[in-house]
């Protein structure tokens, strides 16, 4: 078996080294998949907790083997569930414009006309990030599903009349922009419905794939470390 035995029946020292290797590679994987956003913290917490329990295997004198076995089995069941919930929660509370379902047809949108301002408006937050947005009249608009998007391409047409086609948000005064048409000598579609809808759909698909990757990473890695640790428990029981 040779070196492959490390991945199947590692000693307590090898188990810790193996887990450290997993921690580094999993965090790098998260970086390349999601850019240290959303699920990074959940993966990091998962690594810290499992590493703590890995140390318990190595420090046999801290607790008797029965206690270690019970703690490990509880941890390997509870921690992945907690990590998954954390990942989904962190993802959900990201600074997003919350819309349950995107429209599929332009006829479903609301519209409003007004004068394009000189620049973005900012609502200072007491806690968290400031909200940056395009203001037309008393309404606030975002051209992406994030609260810090202010439709920056529109301000070169400041002072001109424009029509905005948008989807209202379920709460507060934010609205998601699908199309902005500036009325100049000719009408100019600064933001186009088809391209905006595709951008929203692609972003949601990427986000969904990140969550699937995160859940699979947590579940598979947790199951793997649980399986290879079972013989360590048997070894600890043998010490008694």
C-alpha positions in Angstrom: 0.0 0.0 0.0 2.9 2.4 0.8 2.0 6.0 0.7 -1.6 5.3 -0.1 -2.0 3.9 3.4 -1.7 7.4 4.7 -5.0 8.3 2.9 -6.7 5.1 4.2 -5.3 4.3 7.7 -3.2 7.3 8.8 -1.6 7.5 12.2 -2.8 10.3 14.5 0.1 12.5 13.3 -0.5 11.7 9.7 -4.2 12.4 10.2 -3.4 16.0 11.4 -1.0 16.5 8.4 -3.6 15.1 6.0 -6.2 17.5 7.4 -3.9 20.5 7.2 -3.3 19.6 3.5 -7.0 19.4 3.0 -7.6 22.8 4.8 -5.2 24.5 2.5 -6.5 22.9 -0.7 -10.1 23.5 0.2 -9.6 27.2 0.9 -7.7 27.5 -2.4 -10.5 25.8 -4.1 -13.0 28.2 -2.6 -10.8 31.1 -3.6 -10.8 30.1 -7.3 -14.5 29.2 -7.3 -15.9 32.2 -5.5 -13.1 34.6 -4.8 -13.1 34.4 -1.0 -16.7 35.5 -0.9 -19.8 34.0 0.5 -18.7 30.5 1.6 -15.1 31.2 2.6 -15.9 31.9 6.2 -18.0 28.8 6.6 -15.3 26.6 5.1 -12.7 28.2 7.4 -14.9 27.5 10.5 -15.4 23.9 9.4 -11.7 23.5 9.1 -11.0 24.9 12.5 -13.6 22.7 14.2 -12.5 19.5 12.5 -8.8 20.3 13.2 -9.6 20.7 16.9 -11.1 17.2 17.0 -8.2 15.9 15.0 -5.9 17.1 17.7 -8.0 15.1 20.2 -7.0 12.0 18.5 -3.3 12.8 18.8 -3.5 13.9 22.4 -4.7 10.6 23.8 -4.2 11.5 27.5 -6.6 14.5 27.4 -9.8 12.4 27.4 -10.5 8.7 27.5 -11.2 7.0 24.1 -15.0 6.6 24.7 -15.3 10.4 25.3 -13.2 11.1 22.2 -15.3 8.7 20.1 -18.6 10.3 21.3 -17.3 13.8 20.7 -16.0 13.0 17.2 -19.1 11.3 16.1 -21.2 14.2 17.3 -18.9 16.7 15.7 -18.8 14.9 12.3 -22.6 15.0 12.2 -23.3 18.4 13.6 -20.4 20.5 12.2 -21.1 19.8 8.5 -24.7 20.8 9.0 -23.7 24.0 10.8 -21.1 24.8 8.1 -23.7 24.3 5.4 -26.2 26.5 7.2 -23.5 29.1 7.7 -22.6 29.1 4.1 -26.1 29.5 2.9 -26.8 32.2 5.5 -23.7 34.2 4.7 -24.6 33.9 1.0 -28.1 35.1 1.7 -27.2 38.2 3.7 -24.6 39.3 1.2 -25.3 42.9 0.0 -27.9 42.0 -2.7 -31.0 43.4 -4.0 -33.5 40.7 -3.0 -35.8 39.5 -5.7 -37.5 36.1 -5.5 -38.0 35.6 -9.2 -36.8 37.4 -12.3 -39.2 38.5 -15.0 -39.2 36.7 -18.3 -40.9 39.3 -20.5 -40.4 43.1 -20.8 -44.2 43.5 -20.6 -44.0 42.5 -16.9 -41.9 45.5 -16.0 -42.9 48.9 -14.5 -41.6 52.1 -16.1 -40.8 55.6 -15.0 -39.4 58.6 -16.7 -37.2 61.4 -15.4 -34.1 63.5 -15.7 -30.7 61.7 -15.4 -28.8 63.1 -12.4 -25.1 64.1 -12.4 -24.1 61.1 -10.3 -25.0 58.4 -7.9 -26.9 58.9 -4.6 -25.6 57.4 -1.4 -27.5 56.4 1.7 -25.1 56.3 4.6 -25.5 53.2 6.7 -25.1 53.2 10.5 -24.0 49.6 10.4 -22.7 47.8 7.3 -22.1 49.2 3.9 -23.5 52.4 2.4 -26.1 51.9 -0.2 -25.2 53.4 -3.6 -27.9 53.8 -6.2 -29.4 55.8 -9.1 -32.2 58.1 -8.0 -34.9 59.2 -10.3 -37.6 61.2 -8.5 -38.2 59.5 -5.2 -37.3 56.0 -6.5 -33.9 54.2 -6.1 -32.5 51.9 -8.9 -29.8 49.3 -9.2 -28.5 47.8 -12.5 -27.3 44.6 -10.8 -28.5 42.5 -7.9 -26.3 44.3 -5.5 -27.0 47.3 -3.3 -23.8 49.0 -4.3 -24.5 49.1 -8.1 -25.5 52.6 -9.2 -26.0 52.2 -13.0 -22.8 54.0 -13.7 -23.0 54.0 -17.5 -26.0 56.4 -17.3 -24.4 59.5 -15.9 -22.7 60.5 -19.1 -26.2 61.5 -20.2 -26.9 63.7 -17.1 -29.6 66.3 -17.7 -31.4 64.3 -20.4 -34.7 62.6 -20.1 -34.7 58.8 -19.7 -37.2 56.0 -19.3 -36.4 53.2 -16.9 -38.0 49.7 -17.1 -37.7 48.0 -13.7 -38.8 45.3 -11.4 -39.8 46.5 -7.9 -38.2 44.9 -4.9 -40.3 43.2 -2.3 -39.3 45.6 0.5 -37.9 49.2 0.9 -37.5 51.5 -2.1 -35.0 49.7 -4.2 -35.7 48.6 -7.8 -33.9 46.4 -10.3 -33.2 47.9 -13.7 -33.7 45.9 -16.9 -33.6 48.7 -19.4 -32.8 52.4 -19.5 -33.6 54.4 -22.7 -32.2 57.9 -23.0 -34.3 60.2 -25.1 -31.8 62.4 -27.1 -31.9 63.2 -30.8 -32.3 59.4 -31.1 -33.3 57.0 -28.4 -30.3 55.3 -26.8 -30.7 52.0 -24.9 -27.9 52.4 -22.3 -29.0 49.2 -20.6 -30.8 46.6 -22.7 -33.5 44.2 -21.5 -32.1 41.0 -23.1 -28.5 41.6 -22.0 -29.6 42.6 -18.5 -31.7 39.6 -18.0 -28.9 37.3 -19.3 -26.5 39.0 -16.8 -28.9 38.4 -13.9 -29.5 34.8 -14.9 -25.8 34.0 -15.4 -25.0 35.5 -12.0 -27.6 33.5 -10.3 -26.4 30.3 -12.0 -22.9 31.0 -10.9 -24.1 31.6 -7.4 -26.1 28.4 -7.4 -23.1 26.4 -8.6 -21.0 27.9 -5.8 -23.5 26.7 -3.2 -23.6 23.2 -4.7 -19.8 23.0 -4.8 -19.7 24.2 -1.2 -22.2 21.6 0.1 -20.5 18.8 -1.8 -17.1 19.9 -0.5 -18.4 19.9 3.1 -20.3 16.6 2.9 -17.6 14.6 1.0 -14.7 15.8 3.1 -16.6 15.2 6.3 -17.5 11.7 5.3 -14.0 11.0 4.3 -12.4 12.1 7.5 -15.0 10.3 9.5 -14.3 7.0 7.7 -10.5 7.2 8.0 -10.7 8.2 11.6 -12.5 5.1 12.7 -9.4 3.0 13.0 -7.8 5.7 15.2 -10.7 5.3 17.6 -10.0 1.6 17.7 -6.3 2.3 18.4 -7.3 4.6 21.3 -9.5 1.9 22.7 -6.6 -0.5 22.5 -4.5 1.8 24.7 -6.8 1.2 27.6 
